[in-house]
Amino acid sequence: MNSQPSTTINQQDDGRSPESVGSMLSLLERPSWHASAACNGVGADVFFPGRGESAEVAMRFCNSCTVVTECLNSALEYRDSGVWAGTSGRQRRKIRRLPTRRPDDAPLEHTEQESA
């Protein structure tokens, strides 16, 4: 009998269930900021609610988290599903579509003539 965990993913699984996402994430090295995250050690199922289920519990962790900025930056770059940094996948897709502002786009200072 093989005591190794199975690495086969059910073909019906689209890769977004908490089990498959948790398995995939466990294979990756977590970023250093994750150790300080309010959600560190919490089961993935909390952050991947099913369709029609509430994300309220996940949001409570995010609302009290000290690394929410780092989490959001990571989520915007790599993650489309689940609750990350208090945002849903849909919210992050909207954020990604927003125009980005470069330093050279800074507003010009008003002169006295413009103010008058």
C-alpha positions in Angstrom: 0.0 0.0 0.0 1.4 3.4 -1.0 1.4 5.9 1.9 2.2 8.9 -0.4 -0.6 11.3 -0.9 -2.2 11.2 -4.3 -1.2 14.0 -6.7 -4.0 13.1 -9.1 -6.6 15.8 -9.4 -10.1 14.7 -10.2 -10.9 15.5 -13.8 -14.2 17.0 -12.8 -12.3 19.5 -10.7 -11.7 22.9 -12.4 -8.8 23.7 -10.2 -10.6 26.3 -8.1 -12.0 24.2 -5.3 -10.4 24.8 -1.9 -8.9 21.3 -1.9 -7.1 21.7 -5.3 -6.1 25.3 -4.7 -4.8 24.4 -1.2 -2.8 21.5 -2.7 -1.4 23.8 -5.4 -0.5 26.5 -3.0 1.2 24.1 -0.6 3.6 23.2 -3.4 4.6 26.8 -3.7 6.9 28.7 -1.4 4.8 31.3 0.4 6.0 34.9 0.4 7.7 36.1 3.5 4.8 38.5 4.4 2.4 35.5 4.7 3.8 34.6 8.1 2.4 37.9 9.4 -1.0 37.5 7.7 -4.1 37.3 9.9 -5.2 34.3 7.8 -1.9 32.3 8.3 -3.0 28.8 9.4 -6.7 29.2 8.5 -8.2 26.6 6.2 -8.4 27.6 2.5 -12.1 26.7 2.4 -12.8 30.0 4.4 -11.3 32.0 1.5 -13.0 30.1 -1.3 -16.7 30.2 -0.5 -19.0 28.3 -2.9 -21.3 30.1 -5.3 -24.0 31.9 -3.2 -22.0 31.4 0.1 -20.9 34.3 2.2 -17.3 35.5 2.3 -18.0 37.4 5.6 -15.7 35.2 7.7 -12.8 35.7 5.3 -13.4 39.4 5.2 -13.1 39.6 9.0 -9.5 38.2 8.7 -8.6 40.6 6.0 -10.1 43.6 7.8 -7.7 43.1 10.7 -4.7 42.1 8.7 -1.4 44.0 8.8 -0.1 42.8 5.4 -3.3 43.5 3.4 -1.3 45.7 0.9 1.2 43.0 0.2 -1.6 40.5 -0.2 -3.5 42.7 -2.6 -0.5 43.3 -4.7 0.1 39.5 -4.9 -3.5 38.8 -5.6 -3.7 41.4 -8.4 -0.7 39.8 -10.0 -1.4 36.1 -9.6 -4.9 35.2 -8.3 -8.4 35.3 -10.0 -10.4 33.3 -7.5 -11.0 33.4 -3.8 -10.9 36.2 -1.2 -7.5 37.9 -1.0 -6.9 41.2 0.8 -10.6 41.6 1.4 -11.4 41.5 -2.3 -13.2 39.0 -4.5 -12.0 37.8 -7.9 -14.5 40.0 -9.6 -13.3 43.1 -7.6 -9.7 42.3 -8.5 -10.6 42.0 -12.2 -12.2 45.4 -12.1 -9.1 46.9 -10.3 -6.9 45.4 -13.0 -8.9 47.2 -15.7 -8.4 50.6 -14.1 -5.9 52.9 -15.8 -2.6 52.9 -14.0 -1.0 56.2 -13.0 2.7 56.8 -13.8 4.8 59.3 -11.8 5.0 61.5 -14.9 1.2 61.8 -14.9 1.2 63.8 -11.7 -1.0 66.9 -11.8 0.7 70.2 -12.5 0.8 72.7 -9.7 -1.7 75.6 -10.0 -0.3 79.0 -10.7 -1.8 82.2 -9.2 -3.3 83.1 -12.6 -5.2 79.8 -12.7 -6.5 80.3 -9.2 -7.8 83.9 -9.9 
